[in-house]
């Protein structure tokens, strides 16, 4: 019926995970498009709709998992704290755009166009370049304001990393330029002699 429950494995290196090797909290989604590739794999486009938790997982004879899932409602929290966190996130994304203008930051910037704080938090979470554990942690955080707070911390760390990368790159470039000048001058002196 095109409805699907998506959940991440604890360890991506396991090819055939057991039910207890898959996180219980995931995303309820709807399959928008499915296309068989030349190599036999199926490419699927899915729209995530809401959080869900597998209450019971069963496996049929062919190894297919069937999960009995309950919805996890995310309450839309509005107020000064949520508004303040959203403003902080806007500021951090703008800072990140300045220190690292690329497609990644464009996607983060686009995710700020969500209708509600919950949608903005979820869209940003999907675009972040963080590990599976951190993304799972964000997915399991039901409180919108807590999720926004975690996003603030992740964005601050990302900005700090980018600034450090730029500083290191700048210092390395200066050192290389200095060495190149010295080499060039030494070669000129040799030529003159």
Buried (B, 14 or more C-beta within 10 A) or exposed (E): EEEBBEBBBEEEEEEEBEBEEBBBBBBBBEEEEEEEEEEEEEEEEBEBEEBBBBEEBEEEEEEEBEBEBEEBEBEEBEEEEBEEBBEBBEEBBEBBBEBBEEEBBEBBBEBBEBEBBBBBBBBBBBBBEBEEEBBBBBBBBBBBBBBBBBBBEBBBEBBEEBEEEEEEEEEEEEEEEEEEEEEEEEEEEEEEE
